[in-house]
Amino acid sequence: MSGALKPGRARPARWLAFSLLALAAAWLVLAISIVTYAGKDAGGNADAAIVLGAAVSDTVPSPVFEARLRHARDLYLQRRVRLIVVTGGRGPGDALSEGDAGRQWLIRQGVPADSVLAETRSRTTIQNLAFARPLLDARRAETVLIVSDPLHMRRAMVVAARQGLNADPSPTPSSRYRSAKTQAPFLLRETWFLAQYIVIGQ
């Protein structure tokens, strides 16, 4: 048959098909792990909460960032943490870093200034947690709750574990990513970033 693959060509084609299926399966497993982990909340107490950075508009936290800050405030008011570390550097055109804008927001919401620290250099989740570490050590905070959006929590906890943080998840109870239209791109992005971090650590 003219359309049949020759034996020498069939084997590479089968290996390619197998590889693509394996990659698709691995991608699906990661995506499922992100979704199933999203609602996991340790429910306990810790020395500090680390709020992972999100966008700021000039000096005002974005709705996504504000939801994280509000959850951290509630953790403090419920006495589940004694310290909040807000993370995130300054984006182009912004007057304040995410850390500073978040700290100001929390203070306006009634959290004592001495209980809120700002990390102002980080641009990624990996940096958020790494740069928060010296602030935690200075205040002798040994246990932490990681605060972020539910779909972000799986990757954040993998990063925290690799960095040696004694951390538990505390996702926001509500998220700006509610509809399938907004959740699908977020999930795809998180799956890619988690796969990249697992493979190359970045």
C-alpha positions as CSV (number, residue, x, y, z in Angstrom):
1,M,0.0,0.0,0.0
2,S,1.4,3.3,-1.0
3,G,0.1,5.1,2.1
4,A,1.5,2.7,4.6
5,L,4.5,3.7,6.7
6,K,7.6,1.8,6.0
7,P,8.9,-0.2,9.1
8,G,11.8,2.1,9.5
9,R,9.5,5.1,9.8
10,A,6.8,3.5,11.8
11,R,8.9,3.2,15.0
12,P,9.7,7.0,15.3
13,A,6.1,7.8,14.5
14,R,4.9,5.5,17.3
15,W,7.4,7.0,19.7
16,L,6.3,10.5,18.9
17,A,2.7,9.6,19.4
18,F,3.6,7.9,22.7
19,S,5.6,10.9,23.9
20,L,2.7,13.3,23.0
21,L,0.3,11.1,24.9
22,A,2.6,10.9,27.9
23,L,3.0,14.7,28.0
24,A,-0.7,15.2,27.7
25,A,-1.3,12.8,30.6
26,A,1.3,14.5,32.8
27,W,-0.2,17.9,32.0
28,L,-3.6,16.6,32.9
29,V,-2.4,15.1,36.2
30,L,-0.8,18.5,37.1
31,A,-3.9,20.4,36.2
32,I,-6.1,18.0,38.3
33,S,-3.7,18.4,41.3
34,I,-4.0,22.2,41.0
35,V,-7.8,22.0,41.0
36,T,-8.1,19.5,43.8
37,Y,-5.6,21.3,46.0
38,A,-7.3,24.7,45.4
39,G,-9.8,24.4,48.3
40,K,-7.4,23.0,50.8
41,D,-7.0,25.1,53.9
42,A,-5.0,23.9,56.8
43,G,-7.3,25.7,59.2
44,G,-4.8,26.1,61.9
45,N,-2.6,28.9,63.3
46,A,0.9,30.0,62.5
47,D,3.4,32.7,63.4
48,A,2.9,34.7,60.2
49,A,1.0,34.9,57.0
50,I,2.8,35.5,53.7
51,V,0.6,37.4,51.2
52,L,1.8,36.6,47.7
53,G,2.0,39.7,45.5
54,A,-0.4,40.7,42.8
55,A,-0.9,43.8,40.7
56,V,-1.1,47.3,42.0
57,S,-2.6,50.3,40.1
58,D,-0.3,53.2,41.0
59,T,-0.8,52.9,44.8
60,V,-4.0,50.9,44.9
61,P,-4.1,47.1,45.2
62,S,-5.9,45.3,42.3
63,P,-9.1,43.4,43.2
64,V,-7.1,40.2,43.1
65,F,-4.5,41.5,45.5
66,E,-7.1,43.1,47.7
67,A,-8.9,39.7,48.2
68,R,-5.6,38.3,49.4
69,L,-5.0,41.2,51.7
70,R,-8.5,40.9,53.1
71,H,-8.0,37.3,53.9
72,A,-4.7,38.0,55.6
73,R,-6.4,40.7,57.7
74,D,-9.0,38.3,58.8
75,L,-6.4,35.8,59.8
76,Y,-4.8,38.4,62.0
77,L,-8.1,39.6,63.5
78,Q,-9.0,36.0,64.2
79,R,-5.6,35.6,66.0
80,R,-4.5,32.9,63.7
81,V,-1.3,34.8,62.9
82,R,0.6,37.5,64.8
83,L,2.5,38.9,61.8
84,I,1.7,39.5,58.1
85,V,4.4,39.8,55.4
86,V,3.2,41.3,52.2
87,T,5.3,40.6,49.2
88,G,5.9,42.1,45.7
89,G,8.0,44.7,43.9
90,R,7.1,47.8,42.0
91,G,5.8,47.4,38.4
92,P,6.4,49.9,35.6
93,G,4.5,53.2,36.2
94,D,3.4,52.3,39.7
95,A,4.1,54.7,42.6
96,L,4.4,52.0,45.2
97,S,5.6,48.4,45.3
98,E,3.0,45.7,45.8
99,G,4.5,45.1,49.3
100,D,4.2,48.8,50.3
101,A,0.7,49.2,48.8
102,G,-0.5,46.1,50.6
103,R,1.1,47.1,53.9
104,Q,-0.7,50.5,53.7
105,W,-4.0,48.8,52.9
106,L,-3.7,46.5,55.9
107,I,-2.8,49.3,58.3
108,R,-5.8,51.3,57.0
109,Q,-7.9,48.2,57.7
110,G,-6.9,48.2,61.4
111,V,-3.9,45.9,61.5
112,P,-1.2,47.5,63.7
113,A,1.8,48.8,61.7
114,D,4.2,46.8,63.8
115,S,2.5,43.6,62.8
116,V,2.8,44.2,59.0
117,L,6.1,43.9,57.1
118,A,6.6,44.6,53.4
119,E,9.0,42.8,51.0
120,T,9.4,45.1,48.1
121,R,11.8,43.5,45.5
122,S,10.2,40.3,44.3
123,R,8.6,39.8,40.9
124,T,7.8,36.1,41.0
125,T,6.3,33.5,43.4
126,I,9.8,32.0,44.0
127,Q,11.1,35.5,44.9
128,N,8.0,36.3,47.0
129,L,8.8,33.5,49.3
130,A,12.6,33.7,49.2
131,F,12.8,37.4,49.9
132,A,10.2,37.1,52.7
133,R,12.4,34.6,54.6
134,P,14.8,37.2,56.1
135,L,11.9,39.2,57.4
136,L,10.4,36.1,59.0
137,D,13.7,35.2,60.6
138,A,14.2,38.7,62.0
139,R,10.8,38.3,63.8
140,R,11.4,34.7,64.8
141,A,8.4,33.5,62.8
142,E,9.0,29.8,62.2
143,T,5.6,28.7,60.8
144,V,3.6,30.4,58.1
145,L,0.3,30.4,56.3
146,I,0.6,31.1,52.5
147,V,-2.1,33.4,51.3
148,S,-3.0,33.5,47.6
149,D,-5.8,32.6,45.2
150,P,-7.0,29.0,45.3
151,L,-5.6,28.0,41.9
152,H,-2.2,29.4,42.8
153,M,-1.9,27.5,46.0
154,R,-0.5,24.2,44.6
155,R,2.5,25.8,43.0
156,A,3.0,28.2,45.9
157,M,3.2,25.2,48.3
158,V,5.6,23.3,46.1
159,V,7.9,26.3,46.0
160,A,7.6,26.8,49.8
161,A,8.5,23.2,50.5
162,R,11.6,23.4,48.3
163,Q,12.7,26.5,50.1
164,G,12.4,24.8,53.4
165,L,9.5,26.9,54.8
166,N,7.3,25.3,57.5
167,A,4.2,26.4,55.6
168,D,0.5,25.5,55.3
169,P,-2.0,26.7,52.7
170,S,-4.6,29.4,53.4
171,P,-6.3,30.2,50.1
172,T,-8.7,33.2,49.8
173,P,-12.3,32.1,50.4
174,S,-13.3,34.1,47.4
175,S,-11.5,34.8,44.1
176,R,-11.8,37.2,41.2
177,Y,-11.3,34.1,39.0
178,R,-14.8,32.8,39.3
179,S,-16.1,32.1,35.8
180,A,-14.8,29.4,33.5
181,K,-13.7,32.2,31.2
182,T,-11.3,33.6,33.8
183,Q,-10.4,30.3,35.5
184,A,-9.4,28.4,32.4
185,P,-6.5,30.8,31.4
186,F,-5.4,30.9,35.0
187,L,-5.4,27.1,35.3
188,L,-3.4,26.8,32.0
189,R,-0.9,29.3,33.2
190,E,-0.5,27.7,36.6
191,T,-0.1,24.2,35.0
192,W,2.7,25.5,32.8
193,F,4.5,27.3,35.6
194,L,4.2,24.3,38.0
195,A,5.6,22.0,35.3
196,Q,8.4,24.4,34.6
197,Y,9.3,24.7,38.3
198,I,9.2,20.9,38.8
199,V,11.5,20.3,35.9
200,I,14.0,23.2,36.0
201,G,13.3,24.9,39.4
202,Q,12.4,28.3,37.9
